[in-house]
Amino acid sequence: MNEWARSIQALVDEIDRCIKQQDDDALTLARLSERMSYSRFYVSRQFRAISGMQLGEYLRNRRLAFALCEVRDSESKQIGRACVGKEWF
């Protein structure tokens, strides 16, 4: 894996960490490119070249994926609580 691909993987890991911690301030192109020590233009262009999508689109998709997992997990807990009351477990 070349250096740029490792940098992108580190960026993706950082995005996931920030989403989990609900740190939206850190999820701007300016902040992310600063952490990588590249220009915003370069990070944006390279991210799109590697992933096939713009960074903003990726961020929206990851936020949605995390939100869907949270809803799924919370619904299963609510269903479990409802079933326990009816002695299904």
VOSEGU-825303 format. One record per residue (C-alpha): residue number from 1; residue in three letters; z, x, y. Coordinates in Angstrom, 3 decimals. Example, Ala and Ser with C-alpha at 12.3 -4.5 7.8 and 13.67 -1.06 7.14 Angstrom:
(1 "ALA" (7.800 12.300 -4.500))
(2 "SER" (7.140 13.670 -1.060))
END
This chain:
(1 "MET" (0.000 0.000 0.000))
(2 "ASN" (-0.973 1.507 3.331))
(3 "GLU" (1.292 1.821 6.327))
(4 "TRP" (-0.065 -1.227 8.146))
(5 "ALA" (0.339 -3.465 5.087))
(6 "ARG" (3.976 -2.301 4.775))
(7 "SER" (4.463 -3.101 8.445))
(8 "ILE" (3.076 -6.598 7.933))
(9 "GLN" (5.372 -7.129 4.936))
(10 "ALA" (8.329 -6.018 7.049))
(11 "LEU" (7.176 -8.459 9.743))
(12 "VAL" (6.996 -11.310 7.217))
(13 "ASP" (10.489 -10.451 5.950))
(14 "GLU" (11.777 -10.433 9.536))
(15 "ILE" (10.147 -13.814 10.207))
(16 "ASP" (11.821 -15.309 7.139))
(17 "ARG" (15.192 -13.858 8.158))
(18 "CYS" (14.886 -15.252 11.687))
(19 "ILE" (13.877 -18.692 10.421))
(20 "LYS" (16.813 -18.784 7.998))
(21 "GLN" (19.180 -17.775 10.809))
(22 "GLN" (17.460 -20.182 13.248))
(23 "ASP" (16.810 -17.340 15.683))
(24 "ASP" (13.736 -18.774 17.423))
(25 "ASP" (14.072 -16.365 20.357))
(26 "ALA" (13.179 -13.468 18.063))
(27 "LEU" (10.062 -15.256 16.805))
(28 "THR" (7.728 -14.569 19.684))
(29 "LEU" (4.671 -12.369 19.475))
(30 "ALA" (6.122 -10.161 22.214))
(31 "ARG" (9.393 -9.594 20.327))
(32 "LEU" (7.791 -9.108 16.943))
(33 "SER" (5.194 -6.659 18.240))
(34 "GLU" (7.908 -4.775 20.123))
(35 "ARG" (9.862 -4.369 16.881))
(36 "MET" (6.738 -2.979 15.226))
(37 "SER" (5.954 -0.694 18.182))
(38 "TYR" (2.428 -2.033 18.559))
(39 "SER" (0.780 -4.083 21.297))
(40 "ARG" (0.763 -7.873 21.025))
(41 "PHE" (-3.025 -7.847 20.845))
(42 "TYR" (-3.062 -5.338 17.980))
(43 "VAL" (-0.381 -7.141 15.947))
(44 "SER" (-2.123 -10.463 16.426))
(45 "ARG" (-5.534 -9.083 15.466))
(46 "GLN" (-4.283 -7.140 12.438))
(47 "PHE" (-2.121 -10.008 11.191))
(48 "ARG" (-5.123 -12.309 11.271))
(49 "ALA" (-7.319 -9.718 9.548))
(50 "ILE" (-4.829 -9.337 6.678))
(51 "SER" (-3.545 -12.906 6.309))
(52 "GLY" (-6.577 -14.910 7.401))
(53 "MET" (-4.534 -16.931 9.892))
(54 "GLN" (-3.083 -16.508 13.340))
(55 "LEU" (0.542 -15.464 13.634))
(56 "GLY" (1.498 -18.732 15.369))
(57 "GLU" (-0.050 -20.762 12.564))
(58 "TYR" (1.835 -18.675 9.999))
(59 "LEU" (5.116 -19.231 11.873))
(60 "ARG" (4.577 -23.013 11.926))
(61 "ASN" (3.759 -23.050 8.217))
(62 "ARG" (6.827 -20.966 7.309))
(63 "ARG" (9.136 -23.132 9.429))
(64 "LEU" (7.726 -26.214 7.750))
(65 "ALA" (8.162 -24.672 4.288))
(66 "PHE" (11.802 -23.825 5.010))
(67 "ALA" (12.412 -27.327 6.414))
(68 "LEU" (10.850 -28.960 3.353))
(69 "CYS" (13.037 -26.883 1.035))
(70 "GLU" (16.101 -27.885 3.004))
(71 "VAL" (15.186 -31.578 2.815))
(72 "ARG" (14.415 -31.297 -0.893))
(73 "ASP" (17.736 -29.606 -1.599))
(74 "SER" (19.743 -32.041 0.509))
(75 "GLU" (18.045 -35.067 -1.087))
(76 "SER" (18.834 -33.850 -4.584))
(77 "LYS" (22.490 -33.445 -3.611))
(78 "GLN" (22.556 -36.968 -2.145))
(79 "ILE" (20.917 -38.414 -5.251))
(80 "GLY" (23.431 -36.550 -7.427))
(81 "ARG" (26.327 -37.989 -5.445))
(82 "ALA" (24.905 -41.494 -5.751))
(83 "CYS" (24.418 -41.111 -9.489))
(84 "VAL" (27.942 -39.800 -10.059))
(85 "GLY" (29.298 -43.018 -8.576))
(86 "LYS" (27.364 -44.960 -11.202))
(87 "GLU" (28.483 -42.678 -14.025))
(88 "TRP" (25.004 -41.411 -14.812))
(89 "PHE" (26.246 -37.840 -15.212))
END
